Amino acid sequence: MSRLLIFIVGILVGAAVVTGVAQGPQGNRDAVVGINHVAIVVENMDEAVAFYRDQMGFPEAFRMTNEQGQPTIVYMQVSRGTFVELNPATPQRPAGFRHFGLETSNIDTTAAKLSERGID
Protein backbone atom coordinates (compact mmCIF):
# COMPACT_ATOMS: atom_id res chain seq x y z
CA MET A 1 0.00 0.00 0.00
CA SER A 2 2.80 2.44 0.82
CA ARG A 3 4.43 1.87 -2.58
CA LEU A 4 1.16 2.71 -4.28
CA LEU A 5 0.82 5.88 -2.20
CA ILE A 6 4.40 6.92 -3.03
CA PHE A 7 3.75 6.23 -6.71
CA ILE A 8 0.57 8.34 -6.73
CA VAL A 9 2.23 11.21 -4.87
CA GLY A 10 5.17 11.02 -7.31
CA ILE A 11 2.81 11.26 -10.28
CA LEU A 12 1.00 14.26 -8.78
CA VAL A 13 4.23 16.09 -7.92
CA GLY A 14 5.69 15.32 -11.35
CA ALA A 15 2.57 16.60 -13.08
CA ALA A 16 2.65 19.81 -11.05
CA VAL A 17 6.33 20.40 -11.83
CA VAL A 18 5.92 19.70 -15.55
CA THR A 19 2.88 21.99 -15.73
CA GLY A 20 4.71 24.79 -13.93
CA VAL A 21 7.76 24.50 -16.17
CA ALA A 22 5.66 24.30 -19.33
CA GLN A 23 3.63 27.36 -18.44
CA GLY A 24 6.67 29.33 -17.29
CA PRO A 25 6.51 32.87 -15.96
CA GLN A 26 3.50 34.65 -17.43
CA GLY A 27 5.69 37.48 -18.74
CA ASN A 28 7.48 35.02 -21.03
CA ARG A 29 4.29 33.63 -22.52
CA ASP A 30 3.21 36.75 -24.46
CA ALA A 31 -0.22 36.62 -22.78
CA VAL A 32 -1.20 33.40 -24.60
CA VAL A 33 -3.03 31.25 -22.08
CA GLY A 34 -4.22 28.35 -24.20
CA ILE A 35 -5.59 26.95 -27.41
CA ASN A 36 -9.27 27.66 -27.95
CA HIS A 37 -9.82 25.49 -31.00
CA VAL A 38 -8.25 23.51 -33.81
CA ALA A 39 -9.93 23.74 -37.22
CA ILE A 40 -10.01 20.72 -39.50
CA VAL A 41 -11.40 20.57 -43.05
CA VAL A 42 -13.18 17.25 -43.62
CA GLU A 43 -14.45 15.39 -46.68
CA ASN A 44 -17.70 14.27 -45.01
CA MET A 45 -19.24 16.50 -42.32
CA ASP A 46 -21.81 13.94 -41.17
CA GLU A 47 -19.14 11.27 -40.66
CA ALA A 48 -16.81 13.71 -38.91
CA VAL A 49 -19.52 14.97 -36.55
CA ALA A 50 -20.55 11.38 -35.79
CA PHE A 51 -16.93 10.41 -35.08
CA TYR A 52 -16.24 13.29 -32.69
CA ARG A 53 -19.66 12.92 -31.01
CA ASP A 54 -20.04 9.14 -30.84
CA GLN A 55 -16.47 7.85 -30.75
CA MET A 56 -14.67 10.69 -28.97
CA GLY A 57 -17.63 11.71 -26.80
CA PHE A 58 -17.47 15.43 -27.65
CA PRO A 59 -20.90 17.10 -27.74
CA GLU A 60 -21.79 19.46 -30.54
CA ALA A 61 -21.54 23.03 -29.22
CA PHE A 62 -23.00 24.85 -32.22
CA ARG A 63 -23.11 24.94 -35.99
CA MET A 64 -23.60 27.35 -38.85
CA THR A 65 -25.40 26.35 -42.03
CA ASN A 66 -25.76 27.71 -45.55
CA GLU A 67 -29.02 28.56 -47.34
CA GLN A 68 -29.51 24.88 -48.22
CA GLY A 69 -29.22 23.87 -44.56
CA GLN A 70 -25.82 22.22 -45.02
CA PRO A 71 -23.31 22.78 -42.22
CA THR A 72 -20.50 25.21 -43.01
CA ILE A 73 -18.92 25.07 -39.53
CA VAL A 74 -19.55 22.69 -36.65
CA TYR A 75 -17.89 23.15 -33.26
CA MET A 76 -17.42 20.04 -31.12
CA GLN A 77 -16.70 20.78 -27.45
CA VAL A 78 -13.63 19.00 -26.07
CA SER A 79 -13.63 20.77 -22.69
CA ARG A 80 -15.02 23.95 -21.14
CA GLY A 81 -13.04 26.27 -23.44
CA THR A 82 -11.56 23.96 -26.08
CA PHE A 83 -13.17 22.91 -29.34
CA VAL A 84 -12.61 21.05 -32.60
CA GLU A 85 -13.92 23.16 -35.50
CA LEU A 86 -15.05 21.14 -38.50
CA ASN A 87 -15.30 22.70 -41.96
CA PRO A 88 -16.42 20.96 -45.18
CA ALA A 89 -13.86 20.46 -47.92
CA THR A 90 -14.36 22.43 -51.13
CA PRO A 91 -12.31 22.74 -54.33
CA GLN A 92 -10.75 25.89 -52.83
CA ARG A 93 -10.31 24.35 -49.35
CA PRO A 94 -8.86 20.82 -49.39
CA ALA A 95 -9.24 18.41 -46.48
CA GLY A 96 -6.70 18.67 -43.68
CA PHE A 97 -5.53 20.99 -40.94
CA ARG A 98 -6.77 24.58 -41.40
CA HIS A 99 -5.80 26.70 -38.39
CA PHE A 100 -5.81 26.93 -34.61
CA GLY A 101 -7.17 29.65 -32.36
CA LEU A 102 -5.30 30.95 -29.35
CA GLU A 103 -6.79 32.20 -26.11
CA THR A 104 -5.01 35.25 -24.77
CA SER A 105 -5.19 37.31 -21.61
CA ASN A 106 -4.18 40.44 -23.54
CA ILE A 107 -4.87 40.59 -27.27
CA ASP A 108 -2.87 43.80 -27.75
CA THR A 109 0.27 42.32 -26.14
CA THR A 110 -0.09 39.09 -28.07
CA ALA A 111 -0.69 40.87 -31.40
CA ALA A 112 2.30 43.17 -30.81
CA LYS A 113 4.62 40.25 -29.99
CA LEU A 114 3.47 38.29 -33.03
CA SER A 115 3.88 41.37 -35.24
CA GLU A 116 7.43 41.88 -33.90
CA ARG A 117 8.15 38.32 -35.04
CA GLY A 118 6.87 38.99 -38.54
CA ILE A 119 3.46 37.32 -38.19
CA ASP A 120 0.48 39.14 -39.72
C-alpha positions as a Markdown table, in Angstrom:
| # | Residue | x | y | z |
|---|---|---|---|---|
| 1 | Met | 0.0 | 0.0 | 0.0 |
| 2 | Ser | 2.8 | 2.4 | 0.8 |
| 3 | Arg | 4.4 | 1.9 | -2.6 |
| 4 | Leu | 1.2 | 2.7 | -4.3 |
| 5 | Leu | 0.8 | 5.9 | -2.2 |
| 6 | Ile | 4.4 | 6.9 | -3.0 |
| 7 | Phe | 3.7 | 6.2 | -6.7 |
| 8 | Ile | 0.6 | 8.3 | -6.7 |
| 9 | Val | 2.2 | 11.2 | -4.9 |
| 10 | Gly | 5.2 | 11.0 | -7.3 |
| 11 | Ile | 2.8 | 11.3 | -10.3 |
| 12 | Leu | 1.0 | 14.3 | -8.8 |
| 13 | Val | 4.2 | 16.1 | -7.9 |
| 14 | Gly | 5.7 | 15.3 | -11.3 |
| 15 | Ala | 2.6 | 16.6 | -13.1 |
| 16 | Ala | 2.7 | 19.8 | -11.0 |
| 17 | Val | 6.3 | 20.4 | -11.8 |
| 18 | Val | 5.9 | 19.7 | -15.5 |
| 19 | Thr | 2.9 | 22.0 | -15.7 |
| 20 | Gly | 4.7 | 24.8 | -13.9 |
| 21 | Val | 7.8 | 24.5 | -16.2 |
| 22 | Ala | 5.7 | 24.3 | -19.3 |
| 23 | Gln | 3.6 | 27.4 | -18.4 |
| 24 | Gly | 6.7 | 29.3 | -17.3 |
| 25 | Pro | 6.5 | 32.9 | -16.0 |
| 26 | Gln | 3.5 | 34.7 | -17.4 |
| 27 | Gly | 5.7 | 37.5 | -18.7 |
| 28 | Asn | 7.5 | 35.0 | -21.0 |
| 29 | Arg | 4.3 | 33.6 | -22.5 |
| 30 | Asp | 3.2 | 36.7 | -24.5 |
| 31 | Ala | -0.2 | 36.6 | -22.8 |
| 32 | Val | -1.2 | 33.4 | -24.6 |
| 33 | Val | -3.0 | 31.3 | -22.1 |
| 34 | Gly | -4.2 | 28.3 | -24.2 |
| 35 | Ile | -5.6 | 27.0 | -27.4 |
| 36 | Asn | -9.3 | 27.7 | -28.0 |
| 37 | His | -9.8 | 25.5 | -31.0 |
| 38 | Val | -8.3 | 23.5 | -33.8 |
| 39 | Ala | -9.9 | 23.7 | -37.2 |
| 40 | Ile | -10.0 | 20.7 | -39.5 |
| 41 | Val | -11.4 | 20.6 | -43.0 |
| 42 | Val | -13.2 | 17.3 | -43.6 |
| 43 | Glu | -14.5 | 15.4 | -46.7 |
| 44 | Asn | -17.7 | 14.3 | -45.0 |
| 45 | Met | -19.2 | 16.5 | -42.3 |
| 46 | Asp | -21.8 | 13.9 | -41.2 |
| 47 | Glu | -19.1 | 11.3 | -40.7 |
| 48 | Ala | -16.8 | 13.7 | -38.9 |
| 49 | Val | -19.5 | 15.0 | -36.5 |
| 50 | Ala | -20.6 | 11.4 | -35.8 |
| 51 | Phe | -16.9 | 10.4 | -35.1 |
| 52 | Tyr | -16.2 | 13.3 | -32.7 |
| 53 | Arg | -19.7 | 12.9 | -31.0 |
| 54 | Asp | -20.0 | 9.1 | -30.8 |
| 55 | Gln | -16.5 | 7.8 | -30.7 |
| 56 | Met | -14.7 | 10.7 | -29.0 |
| 57 | Gly | -17.6 | 11.7 | -26.8 |
| 58 | Phe | -17.5 | 15.4 | -27.7 |
| 59 | Pro | -20.9 | 17.1 | -27.7 |
| 60 | Glu | -21.8 | 19.5 | -30.5 |
| 61 | Ala | -21.5 | 23.0 | -29.2 |
| 62 | Phe | -23.0 | 24.9 | -32.2 |
| 63 | Arg | -23.1 | 24.9 | -36.0 |
| 64 | Met | -23.6 | 27.3 | -38.9 |
| 65 | Thr | -25.4 | 26.3 | -42.0 |
| 66 | Asn | -25.8 | 27.7 | -45.5 |
| 67 | Glu | -29.0 | 28.6 | -47.3 |
| 68 | Gln | -29.5 | 24.9 | -48.2 |
| 69 | Gly | -29.2 | 23.9 | -44.6 |
| 70 | Gln | -25.8 | 22.2 | -45.0 |
| 71 | Pro | -23.3 | 22.8 | -42.2 |
| 72 | Thr | -20.5 | 25.2 | -43.0 |
| 73 | Ile | -18.9 | 25.1 | -39.5 |
| 74 | Val | -19.5 | 22.7 | -36.6 |
| 75 | Tyr | -17.9 | 23.2 | -33.3 |
| 76 | Met | -17.4 | 20.0 | -31.1 |
| 77 | Gln | -16.7 | 20.8 | -27.4 |
| 78 | Val | -13.6 | 19.0 | -26.1 |
| 79 | Ser | -13.6 | 20.8 | -22.7 |
| 80 | Arg | -15.0 | 23.9 | -21.1 |
| 81 | Gly | -13.0 | 26.3 | -23.4 |
| 82 | Thr | -11.6 | 24.0 | -26.1 |
| 83 | Phe | -13.2 | 22.9 | -29.3 |
| 84 | Val | -12.6 | 21.1 | -32.6 |
| 85 | Glu | -13.9 | 23.2 | -35.5 |
| 86 | Leu | -15.0 | 21.1 | -38.5 |
| 87 | Asn | -15.3 | 22.7 | -42.0 |
| 88 | Pro | -16.4 | 21.0 | -45.2 |
| 89 | Ala | -13.9 | 20.5 | -47.9 |
| 90 | Thr | -14.4 | 22.4 | -51.1 |
| 91 | Pro | -12.3 | 22.7 | -54.3 |
| 92 | Gln | -10.7 | 25.9 | -52.8 |
| 93 | Arg | -10.3 | 24.4 | -49.4 |
| 94 | Pro | -8.9 | 20.8 | -49.4 |
| 95 | Ala | -9.2 | 18.4 | -46.5 |
| 96 | Gly | -6.7 | 18.7 | -43.7 |
| 97 | Phe | -5.5 | 21.0 | -40.9 |
| 98 | Arg | -6.8 | 24.6 | -41.4 |
| 99 | His | -5.8 | 26.7 | -38.4 |
| 100 | Phe | -5.8 | 26.9 | -34.6 |
| 101 | Gly | -7.2 | 29.7 | -32.4 |
| 102 | Leu | -5.3 | 30.9 | -29.3 |
| 103 | Glu | -6.8 | 32.2 | -26.1 |
| 104 | Thr | -5.0 | 35.2 | -24.8 |
| 105 | Ser | -5.2 | 37.3 | -21.6 |
| 106 | Asn | -4.2 | 40.4 | -23.5 |
| 107 | Ile | -4.9 | 40.6 | -27.3 |
| 108 | Asp | -2.9 | 43.8 | -27.7 |
| 109 | Thr | 0.3 | 42.3 | -26.1 |
| 110 | Thr | -0.1 | 39.1 | -28.1 |
| 111 | Ala | -0.7 | 40.9 | -31.4 |
| 112 | Ala | 2.3 | 43.2 | -30.8 |
| 113 | Lys | 4.6 | 40.2 | -30.0 |
| 114 | Leu | 3.5 | 38.3 | -33.0 |
| 115 | Ser | 3.9 | 41.4 | -35.2 |
| 116 | Glu | 7.4 | 41.9 | -33.9 |
| 117 | Arg | 8.2 | 38.3 | -35.0 |
| 118 | Gly | 6.9 | 39.0 | -38.5 |
| 119 | Ile | 3.5 | 37.3 | -38.2 |
| 120 | Asp | 0.5 | 39.1 | -39.7 |
